[in-house]
Amino acid sequence: MDALSGLNNLKVGGAQGASPTCAAGATGADGQVSLKDVLMKNLNEVNQMQQDADQSLENYVTGKTNNLGEVISASQKASMAFSMLTQIRNKLQDAYDEVKNLRI
């Protein structure tokens, strides 16, 4: 999915560590990519996909377009992106819980 491709390209450290999908301001002074910036960017992309799907459906219902395939495609794309984002959130929560339960 395009919305989550930044997480696939995420590397920590070095000048090569900057993800191509991240904005130029997403890298820190030492060249590291901020996970927060990547996640926020992808969250905004998923939100935009859902808004586009809603707009496509509205255009179909009001008769501005009669391309049902476009409506279904936009809806499925938004649904898959949201599902992937939810899975990433769940994995991050599991990792946080595991770190929280470590004994020092």
Residue pairs with C-beta under 8 A, 6 or more apart in sequence:
1 77
1 80
1 81
1 84
2 45
2 81
3 42
3 45
3 46
3 49
3 81
3 84
3 85
4 42
4 46
4 81
4 84
4 85
4 88
5 21
6 19
6 21
6 22
6 38
6 41
6 42
7 38
7 39
7 42
7 88
9 19
9 20
9 21
10 19
10 33
10 35
10 38
11 17
11 19
11 33
12 32
12 33
13 30
13 31
13 32
14 31
14 32
15 31
17 27
17 31
17 32
17 33
18 26
18 27
18 31
18 33
19 26
19 33
19 38
21 38
21 41
22 33
22 37
22 38
22 41
23 37
23 41
25 37
26 33
26 34
26 37
26 38
26 41
27 33
27 34
28 34
39 88
42 85
43 85
45 81
46 78
46 81
46 82
46 85
49 74
49 77
49 78
49 81
49 82
50 78
50 82
52 74
52 78
53 71
53 74
53 75
53 77
53 78
56 65
56 70
56 71
56 74
56 75
57 71
57 74
57 75
59 65
59 71
60 66
60 67
60 68
60 70
60 71
